Amino acid sequence: MIFLLHHENSFYNFNLISTLYAQQEKYSLAYFSQWFEGNWIGSSVGFGGKSKIQHSYQTVMDGKFLQMKTNARFEKDDFTDVHEDLGIFSYDSDHGKLMLRQFLSEGFVNSYYFDTVTAYTDSLVFITESSESSGGMLARLIFVFRSEDAYFCLLELANPGQEFFSCQRMELERKKLIIK
């Protein structure tokens, strides 16, 4: 049975994410990867303005890691600002948690953990455990799946000792491979 959760004028496939949570005690990167693998395209809006964005996910190193590549192009009046990042998802068996290490073109390096405490049944929440070259700023990534082929991602930031604030909202759809 599939339940739809209505939130902010959008419908989310409750069954997709609740299935992930049902597997929580035996999380494997392979299970997690099936939700993300592939190429995703869309748009984002936030502090940098509006952009066209691409996310690409693929398992690497014999399935031990999930690699995420991001390319966002912010069109300005007289130039294009390009943001890139490389993320590596892994499962930390010593601590029993899913991790994300993200290297950003601005020079920041973030280490996130999957936060089961603040996660909702319609989202996957990753919070920075540590950050390099960011002046102590924290980040939170929230992935919300609308279907198997669509999700949005919220990037929230927080200065040390302060609450998180919204920085960017990305809307992405899986790019279908067309074979002729």
PyMOL commands that set and color helices and strands:
alter all, ss='L'
color gray80, all
select helices_A, chain A and resi 14-22+24-26+29-36
alter helices_A, ss='H'
color red, helices_A
select strands_A, chain A and resi 4-7+10-13+38-46+49-60+65-75+80-92+97-104+109-114+124-132+138-147+150-158+165-174
alter strands_A, ss='S'
color yellow, strands_A
deselect
rebuild
show_as cartoon
